[in-house]
Amino acid sequence: MKTVNVSGLKNNPGAALRMAHDDMVLVMNRNEPDALMIGLKSTKLIGMPGVRKALATALFKDGNLSLARSAKLADMSLAEFIAHVSRLGIAVIDQTAEEVQDDMDTLAQWLAGAD
């Protein structure tokens, strides 16, 4: 196991990530263990059944990854990923009723001009 302190992580996060590709990296904060970085590829965790889909779903649900990037991470087509999150009750589009109405008004204006 390798270690890095918080200031080293802040100053050179790439070095810590490279270390995590080979081994676990313990992040120390004021001489106390604070976090553990684990390289997903080196542990082969990312290749285990369902892991990519679970990560993609959690990241999308929390708003940390777009729909398209989540689908790519999950190794699914966009349509498959939309169906997957919809089955889980996760909203694909997060808009207020007012925003939806604005979009519908814009679409109606665009369609009226297309004639």
Chimera marker file (.cmm) of the C-alpha trace (Angstrom):
<marker_set name="trace">
<marker id="1" x="0.000" y="0.000" z="0.000" r="1" g="1" b="0" radius="0.5"/>
<marker id="2" x="1.178" y="3.482" z="-0.841" r="1" g="1" b="0" radius="0.5"/>
<marker id="3" x="0.438" y="6.711" z="1.004" r="1" g="1" b="0" radius="0.5"/>
<marker id="4" x="-0.001" y="10.329" z="0.049" r="1" g="1" b="0" radius="0.5"/>
<marker id="5" x="-0.838" y="13.297" z="2.242" r="1" g="1" b="0" radius="0.5"/>
<marker id="6" x="-3.673" y="15.695" z="1.475" r="1" g="1" b="0" radius="0.5"/>
<marker id="7" x="-1.340" y="18.477" z="0.359" r="1" g="1" b="0" radius="0.5"/>
<marker id="8" x="0.445" y="16.070" z="-2.008" r="1" g="1" b="0" radius="0.5"/>
<marker id="9" x="-2.926" y="15.010" z="-3.377" r="1" g="1" b="0" radius="0.5"/>
<marker id="10" x="-3.931" y="18.633" z="-3.843" r="1" g="1" b="0" radius="0.5"/>
<marker id="11" x="-0.662" y="19.605" z="-5.538" r="1" g="1" b="0" radius="0.5"/>
<marker id="12" x="-0.347" y="16.562" z="-7.792" r="1" g="1" b="0" radius="0.5"/>
<marker id="13" x="-3.543" y="14.478" z="-8.010" r="1" g="1" b="0" radius="0.5"/>
<marker id="14" x="-2.249" y="12.756" z="-11.154" r="1" g="1" b="0" radius="0.5"/>
<marker id="15" x="0.607" y="11.153" z="-9.214" r="1" g="1" b="0" radius="0.5"/>
<marker id="16" x="-1.824" y="9.673" z="-6.686" r="1" g="1" b="0" radius="0.5"/>
<marker id="17" x="-4.025" y="8.355" z="-9.485" r="1" g="1" b="0" radius="0.5"/>
<marker id="18" x="-1.035" y="6.722" z="-11.175" r="1" g="1" b="0" radius="0.5"/>
<marker id="19" x="-0.084" y="5.117" z="-7.862" r="1" g="1" b="0" radius="0.5"/>
<marker id="20" x="-3.660" y="3.837" z="-7.475" r="1" g="1" b="0" radius="0.5"/>
<marker id="21" x="-3.323" y="2.041" z="-10.817" r="1" g="1" b="0" radius="0.5"/>
<marker id="22" x="-0.740" y="-0.248" z="-9.214" r="1" g="1" b="0" radius="0.5"/>
<marker id="23" x="-1.773" y="-0.452" z="-5.570" r="1" g="1" b="0" radius="0.5"/>
<marker id="24" x="-4.157" y="0.978" z="-2.987" r="1" g="1" b="0" radius="0.5"/>
<marker id="25" x="-3.293" y="4.516" z="-1.897" r="1" g="1" b="0" radius="0.5"/>
<marker id="26" x="-4.010" y="5.682" z="1.633" r="1" g="1" b="0" radius="0.5"/>
<marker id="27" x="-4.631" y="9.428" z="1.882" r="1" g="1" b="0" radius="0.5"/>
<marker id="28" x="-3.337" y="10.868" z="5.135" r="1" g="1" b="0" radius="0.5"/>
<marker id="29" x="-4.653" y="14.061" z="6.703" r="1" g="1" b="0" radius="0.5"/>
<marker id="30" x="-2.589" y="15.455" z="9.596" r="1" g="1" b="0" radius="0.5"/>
<marker id="31" x="-0.991" y="12.060" z="10.221" r="1" g="1" b="0" radius="0.5"/>
<marker id="32" x="-4.378" y="10.336" z="10.348" r="1" g="1" b="0" radius="0.5"/>
<marker id="33" x="-5.788" y="8.009" z="7.670" r="1" g="1" b="0" radius="0.5"/>
<marker id="34" x="-8.549" y="9.879" z="5.839" r="1" g="1" b="0" radius="0.5"/>
<marker id="35" x="-9.406" y="8.077" z="2.608" r="1" g="1" b="0" radius="0.5"/>
<marker id="36" x="-8.474" y="5.113" z="0.493" r="1" g="1" b="0" radius="0.5"/>
<marker id="37" x="-8.006" y="5.240" z="-3.284" r="1" g="1" b="0" radius="0.5"/>
<marker id="38" x="-8.428" y="1.988" z="-5.169" r="1" g="1" b="0" radius="0.5"/>
<marker id="39" x="-7.650" y="1.599" z="-8.856" r="1" g="1" b="0" radius="0.5"/>
<marker id="40" x="-10.723" y="0.001" z="-10.407" r="1" g="1" b="0" radius="0.5"/>
<marker id="41" x="-8.848" y="-1.489" z="-13.340" r="1" g="1" b="0" radius="0.5"/>
<marker id="42" x="-5.956" y="-2.926" z="-11.329" r="1" g="1" b="0" radius="0.5"/>
<marker id="43" x="-8.330" y="-4.666" z="-8.917" r="1" g="1" b="0" radius="0.5"/>
<marker id="44" x="-10.421" y="-5.868" z="-11.866" r="1" g="1" b="0" radius="0.5"/>
<marker id="45" x="-13.418" y="-4.533" z="-9.961" r="1" g="1" b="0" radius="0.5"/>
<marker id="46" x="-14.632" y="-2.553" z="-12.971" r="1" g="1" b="0" radius="0.5"/>
<marker id="47" x="-14.890" y="-5.771" z="-14.982" r="1" g="1" b="0" radius="0.5"/>
<marker id="48" x="-17.091" y="-7.597" z="-12.493" r="1" g="1" b="0" radius="0.5"/>
<marker id="49" x="-20.694" y="-8.179" z="-13.606" r="1" g="1" b="0" radius="0.5"/>
<marker id="50" x="-22.946" y="-5.199" z="-12.956" r="1" g="1" b="0" radius="0.5"/>
<marker id="51" x="-20.274" y="-2.874" z="-11.568" r="1" g="1" b="0" radius="0.5"/>
<marker id="52" x="-20.108" y="-0.547" z="-14.578" r="1" g="1" b="0" radius="0.5"/>
<marker id="53" x="-23.906" y="-0.312" z="-14.727" r="1" g="1" b="0" radius="0.5"/>
<marker id="54" x="-24.173" y="0.328" z="-10.976" r="1" g="1" b="0" radius="0.5"/>
<marker id="55" x="-21.497" y="3.041" z="-11.053" r="1" g="1" b="0" radius="0.5"/>
<marker id="56" x="-23.069" y="4.706" z="-14.078" r="1" g="1" b="0" radius="0.5"/>
<marker id="57" x="-26.517" y="4.608" z="-12.490" r="1" g="1" b="0" radius="0.5"/>
<marker id="58" x="-25.323" y="6.097" z="-9.200" r="1" g="1" b="0" radius="0.5"/>
<marker id="59" x="-23.302" y="8.822" z="-10.917" r="1" g="1" b="0" radius="0.5"/>
<marker id="60" x="-26.244" y="9.761" z="-13.163" r="1" g="1" b="0" radius="0.5"/>
<marker id="61" x="-28.748" y="9.727" z="-10.296" r="1" g="1" b="0" radius="0.5"/>
<marker id="62" x="-26.552" y="12.052" z="-8.226" r="1" g="1" b="0" radius="0.5"/>
<marker id="63" x="-26.068" y="14.418" z="-11.185" r="1" g="1" b="0" radius="0.5"/>
<marker id="64" x="-22.340" y="13.765" z="-11.478" r="1" g="1" b="0" radius="0.5"/>
<marker id="65" x="-22.473" y="12.302" z="-14.990" r="1" g="1" b="0" radius="0.5"/>
<marker id="66" x="-24.625" y="13.150" z="-17.997" r="1" g="1" b="0" radius="0.5"/>
<marker id="67" x="-27.080" y="10.664" z="-19.449" r="1" g="1" b="0" radius="0.5"/>
<marker id="68" x="-24.881" y="10.005" z="-22.489" r="1" g="1" b="0" radius="0.5"/>
<marker id="69" x="-21.686" y="9.560" z="-20.482" r="1" g="1" b="0" radius="0.5"/>
<marker id="70" x="-23.463" y="7.320" z="-18.013" r="1" g="1" b="0" radius="0.5"/>
<marker id="71" x="-24.693" y="5.116" z="-20.859" r="1" g="1" b="0" radius="0.5"/>
<marker id="72" x="-21.148" y="4.910" z="-22.205" r="1" g="1" b="0" radius="0.5"/>
<marker id="73" x="-19.735" y="4.000" z="-18.782" r="1" g="1" b="0" radius="0.5"/>
<marker id="74" x="-22.400" y="1.303" z="-18.425" r="1" g="1" b="0" radius="0.5"/>
<marker id="75" x="-21.502" y="-0.089" z="-21.888" r="1" g="1" b="0" radius="0.5"/>
<marker id="76" x="-25.117" y="0.391" z="-22.932" r="1" g="1" b="0" radius="0.5"/>
<marker id="77" x="-26.777" y="2.242" z="-25.765" r="1" g="1" b="0" radius="0.5"/>
<marker id="78" x="-28.455" y="5.492" z="-24.790" r="1" g="1" b="0" radius="0.5"/>
<marker id="79" x="-31.910" y="3.941" z="-25.288" r="1" g="1" b="0" radius="0.5"/>
<marker id="80" x="-30.987" y="0.929" z="-23.129" r="1" g="1" b="0" radius="0.5"/>
<marker id="81" x="-29.660" y="3.155" z="-20.359" r="1" g="1" b="0" radius="0.5"/>
<marker id="82" x="-32.765" y="5.369" z="-20.460" r="1" g="1" b="0" radius="0.5"/>
<marker id="83" x="-34.952" y="2.270" z="-20.106" r="1" g="1" b="0" radius="0.5"/>
<marker id="84" x="-32.723" y="0.979" z="-17.286" r="1" g="1" b="0" radius="0.5"/>
<marker id="85" x="-32.888" y="4.139" z="-15.153" r="1" g="1" b="0" radius="0.5"/>
<marker id="86" x="-36.579" y="4.586" z="-15.906" r="1" g="1" b="0" radius="0.5"/>
<marker id="87" x="-37.281" y="1.084" z="-14.557" r="1" g="1" b="0" radius="0.5"/>
<marker id="88" x="-35.494" y="2.153" z="-11.374" r="1" g="1" b="0" radius="0.5"/>
<marker id="89" x="-37.708" y="5.230" z="-11.054" r="1" g="1" b="0" radius="0.5"/>
<marker id="90" x="-34.876" y="7.662" z="-11.822" r="1" g="1" b="0" radius="0.5"/>
<marker id="91" x="-36.056" y="10.664" z="-13.821" r="1" g="1" b="0" radius="0.5"/>
<marker id="92" x="-34.291" y="11.046" z="-17.150" r="1" g="1" b="0" radius="0.5"/>
<marker id="93" x="-35.388" y="14.661" z="-17.550" r="1" g="1" b="0" radius="0.5"/>
<marker id="94" x="-35.294" y="16.923" z="-14.529" r="1" g="1" b="0" radius="0.5"/>
<marker id="95" x="-37.411" y="19.958" z="-15.333" r="1" g="1" b="0" radius="0.5"/>
<marker id="96" x="-40.062" y="21.973" z="-13.562" r="1" g="1" b="0" radius="0.5"/>
<marker id="97" x="-43.568" y="22.238" z="-15.036" r="1" g="1" b="0" radius="0.5"/>
<marker id="98" x="-42.747" y="25.814" z="-16.067" r="1" g="1" b="0" radius="0.5"/>
<marker id="99" x="-39.601" y="24.701" z="-17.933" r="1" g="1" b="0" radius="0.5"/>
<marker id="100" x="-41.556" y="21.980" z="-19.724" r="1" g="1" b="0" radius="0.5"/>
<marker id="101" x="-44.221" y="24.515" z="-20.730" r="1" g="1" b="0" radius="0.5"/>
<marker id="102" x="-41.541" y="26.895" z="-22.034" r="1" g="1" b="0" radius="0.5"/>
<marker id="103" x="-40.091" y="24.062" z="-24.116" r="1" g="1" b="0" radius="0.5"/>
<marker id="104" x="-43.540" y="23.165" z="-25.452" r="1" g="1" b="0" radius="0.5"/>
<marker id="105" x="-44.194" y="26.812" z="-26.373" r="1" g="1" b="0" radius="0.5"/>
<marker id="106" x="-40.847" y="26.989" z="-28.181" r="1" g="1" b="0" radius="0.5"/>
<marker id="107" x="-41.625" y="23.775" z="-30.050" r="1" g="1" b="0" radius="0.5"/>
<marker id="108" x="-45.062" y="25.078" z="-31.044" r="1" g="1" b="0" radius="0.5"/>
<marker id="109" x="-43.508" y="28.295" z="-32.369" r="1" g="1" b="0" radius="0.5"/>
<marker id="110" x="-40.890" y="26.338" z="-34.282" r="1" g="1" b="0" radius="0.5"/>
<marker id="111" x="-43.499" y="24.014" z="-35.792" r="1" g="1" b="0" radius="0.5"/>
<marker id="112" x="-45.715" y="26.972" z="-36.747" r="1" g="1" b="0" radius="0.5"/>
<marker id="113" x="-42.789" y="28.529" z="-38.602" r="1" g="1" b="0" radius="0.5"/>
<marker id="114" x="-41.969" y="25.264" z="-40.400" r="1" g="1" b="0" radius="0.5"/>
<marker id="115" x="-45.121" y="25.438" z="-42.543" r="1" g="1" b="0" radius="0.5"/>
<link id1="1" id2="2" r="1" g="1" b="0" radius="0.2"/>
<link id1="2" id2="3" r="1" g="1" b="0" radius="0.2"/>
<link id1="3" id2="4" r="1" g="1" b="0" radius="0.2"/>
<link id1="4" id2="5" r="1" g="1" b="0" radius="0.2"/>
<link id1="5" id2="6" r="1" g="1" b="0" radius="0.2"/>
<link id1="6" id2="7" r="1" g="1" b="0" radius="0.2"/>
<link id1="7" id2="8" r="1" g="1" b="0" radius="0.2"/>
<link id1="8" id2="9" r="1" g="1" b="0" radius="0.2"/>
<link id1="9" id2="10" r="1" g="1" b="0" radius="0.2"/>
<link id1="10" id2="11" r="1" g="1" b="0" radius="0.2"/>
<link id1="11" id2="12" r="1" g="1" b="0" radius="0.2"/>
<link id1="12" id2="13" r="1" g="1" b="0" radius="0.2"/>
<link id1="13" id2="14" r="1" g="1" b="0" radius="0.2"/>
<link id1="14" id2="15" r="1" g="1" b="0" radius="0.2"/>
<link id1="15" id2="16" r="1" g="1" b="0" radius="0.2"/>
<link id1="16" id2="17" r="1" g="1" b="0" radius="0.2"/>
<link id1="17" id2="18" r="1" g="1" b="0" radius="0.2"/>
<link id1="18" id2="19" r="1" g="1" b="0" radius="0.2"/>
<link id1="19" id2="20" r="1" g="1" b="0" radius="0.2"/>
<link id1="20" id2="21" r="1" g="1" b="0" radius="0.2"/>
<link id1="21" id2="22" r="1" g="1" b="0" radius="0.2"/>
<link id1="22" id2="23" r="1" g="1" b="0" radius="0.2"/>
<link id1="23" id2="24" r="1" g="1" b="0" radius="0.2"/>
<link id1="24" id2="25" r="1" g="1" b="0" radius="0.2"/>
<link id1="25" id2="26" r="1" g="1" b="0" radius="0.2"/>
<link id1="26" id2="27" r="1" g="1" b="0" radius="0.2"/>
<link id1="27" id2="28" r="1" g="1" b="0" radius="0.2"/>
<link id1="28" id2="29" r="1" g="1" b="0" radius="0.2"/>
<link id1="29" id2="30" r="1" g="1" b="0" radius="0.2"/>
<link id1="30" id2="31" r="1" g="1" b="0" radius="0.2"/>
<link id1="31" id2="32" r="1" g="1" b="0" radius="0.2"/>
<link id1="32" id2="33" r="1" g="1" b="0" radius="0.2"/>
<link id1="33" id2="34" r="1" g="1" b="0" radius="0.2"/>
<link id1="34" id2="35" r="1" g="1" b="0" radius="0.2"/>
<link id1="35" id2="36" r="1" g="1" b="0" radius="0.2"/>
<link id1="36" id2="37" r="1" g="1" b="0" radius="0.2"/>
<link id1="37" id2="38" r="1" g="1" b="0" radius="0.2"/>
<link id1="38" id2="39" r="1" g="1" b="0" radius="0.2"/>
<link id1="39" id2="40" r="1" g="1" b="0" radius="0.2"/>
<link id1="40" id2="41" r="1" g="1" b="0" radius="0.2"/>
<link id1="41" id2="42" r="1" g="1" b="0" radius="0.2"/>
<link id1="42" id2="43" r="1" g="1" b="0" radius="0.2"/>
<link id1="43" id2="44" r="1" g="1" b="0" radius="0.2"/>
<link id1="44" id2="45" r="1" g="1" b="0" radius="0.2"/>
<link id1="45" id2="46" r="1" g="1" b="0" radius="0.2"/>
<link id1="46" id2="47" r="1" g="1" b="0" radius="0.2"/>
<link id1="47" id2="48" r="1" g="1" b="0" radius="0.2"/>
<link id1="48" id2="49" r="1" g="1" b="0" radius="0.2"/>
<link id1="49" id2="50" r="1" g="1" b="0" radius="0.2"/>
<link id1="50" id2="51" r="1" g="1" b="0" radius="0.2"/>
<link id1="51" id2="52" r="1" g="1" b="0" radius="0.2"/>
<link id1="52" id2="53" r="1" g="1" b="0" radius="0.2"/>
<link id1="53" id2="54" r="1" g="1" b="0" radius="0.2"/>
<link id1="54" id2="55" r="1" g="1" b="0" radius="0.2"/>
<link id1="55" id2="56" r="1" g="1" b="0" radius="0.2"/>
<link id1="56" id2="57" r="1" g="1" b="0" radius="0.2"/>
<link id1="57" id2="58" r="1" g="1" b="0" radius="0.2"/>
<link id1="58" id2="59" r="1" g="1" b="0" radius="0.2"/>
<link id1="59" id2="60" r="1" g="1" b="0" radius="0.2"/>
<link id1="60" id2="61" r="1" g="1" b="0" radius="0.2"/>
<link id1="61" id2="62" r="1" g="1" b="0" radius="0.2"/>
<link id1="62" id2="63" r="1" g="1" b="0" radius="0.2"/>
<link id1="63" id2="64" r="1" g="1" b="0" radius="0.2"/>
<link id1="64" id2="65" r="1" g="1" b="0" radius="0.2"/>
<link id1="65" id2="66" r="1" g="1" b="0" radius="0.2"/>
<link id1="66" id2="67" r="1" g="1" b="0" radius="0.2"/>
<link id1="67" id2="68" r="1" g="1" b="0" radius="0.2"/>
<link id1="68" id2="69" r="1" g="1" b="0" radius="0.2"/>
<link id1="69" id2="70" r="1" g="1" b="0" radius="0.2"/>
<link id1="70" id2="71" r="1" g="1" b="0" radius="0.2"/>
<link id1="71" id2="72" r="1" g="1" b="0" radius="0.2"/>
<link id1="72" id2="73" r="1" g="1" b="0" radius="0.2"/>
<link id1="73" id2="74" r="1" g="1" b="0" radius="0.2"/>
<link id1="74" id2="75" r="1" g="1" b="0" radius="0.2"/>
<link id1="75" id2="76" r="1" g="1" b="0" radius="0.2"/>
<link id1="76" id2="77" r="1" g="1" b="0" radius="0.2"/>
<link id1="77" id2="78" r="1" g="1" b="0" radius="0.2"/>
<link id1="78" id2="79" r="1" g="1" b="0" radius="0.2"/>
<link id1="79" id2="80" r="1" g="1" b="0" radius="0.2"/>
<link id1="80" id2="81" r="1" g="1" b="0" radius="0.2"/>
<link id1="81" id2="82" r="1" g="1" b="0" radius="0.2"/>
<link id1="82" id2="83" r="1" g="1" b="0" radius="0.2"/>
<link id1="83" id2="84" r="1" g="1" b="0" radius="0.2"/>
<link id1="84" id2="85" r="1" g="1" b="0" radius="0.2"/>
<link id1="85" id2="86" r="1" g="1" b="0" radius="0.2"/>
<link id1="86" id2="87" r="1" g="1" b="0" radius="0.2"/>
<link id1="87" id2="88" r="1" g="1" b="0" radius="0.2"/>
<link id1="88" id2="89" r="1" g="1" b="0" radius="0.2"/>
<link id1="89" id2="90" r="1" g="1" b="0" radius="0.2"/>
<link id1="90" id2="91" r="1" g="1" b="0" radius="0.2"/>
<link id1="91" id2="92" r="1" g="1" b="0" radius="0.2"/>
<link id1="92" id2="93" r="1" g="1" b="0" radius="0.2"/>
<link id1="93" id2="94" r="1" g="1" b="0" radius="0.2"/>
<link id1="94" id2="95" r="1" g="1" b="0" radius="0.2"/>
<link id1="95" id2="96" r="1" g="1" b="0" radius="0.2"/>
<link id1="96" id2="97" r="1" g="1" b="0" radius="0.2"/>
<link id1="97" id2="98" r="1" g="1" b="0" radius="0.2"/>
<link id1="98" id2="99" r="1" g="1" b="0" radius="0.2"/>
<link id1="99" id2="100" r="1" g="1" b="0" radius="0.2"/>
<link id1="100" id2="101" r="1" g="1" b="0" radius="0.2"/>
<link id1="101" id2="102" r="1" g="1" b="0" radius="0.2"/>
<link id1="102" id2="103" r="1" g="1" b="0" radius="0.2"/>
<link id1="103" id2="104" r="1" g="1" b="0" radius="0.2"/>
<link id1="104" id2="105" r="1" g="1" b="0" radius="0.2"/>
<link id1="105" id2="106" r="1" g="1" b="0" radius="0.2"/>
<link id1="106" id2="107" r="1" g="1" b="0" radius="0.2"/>
<link id1="107" id2="108" r="1" g="1" b="0" radius="0.2"/>
<link id1="108" id2="109" r="1" g="1" b="0" radius="0.2"/>
<link id1="109" id2="110" r="1" g="1" b="0" radius="0.2"/>
<link id1="110" id2="111" r="1" g="1" b="0" radius="0.2"/>
<link id1="111" id2="112" r="1" g="1" b="0" radius="0.2"/>
<link id1="112" id2="113" r="1" g="1" b="0" radius="0.2"/>
<link id1="113" id2="114" r="1" g="1" b="0" radius="0.2"/>
<link id1="114" id2="115" r="1" g="1" b="0" radius="0.2"/>
</marker_set>
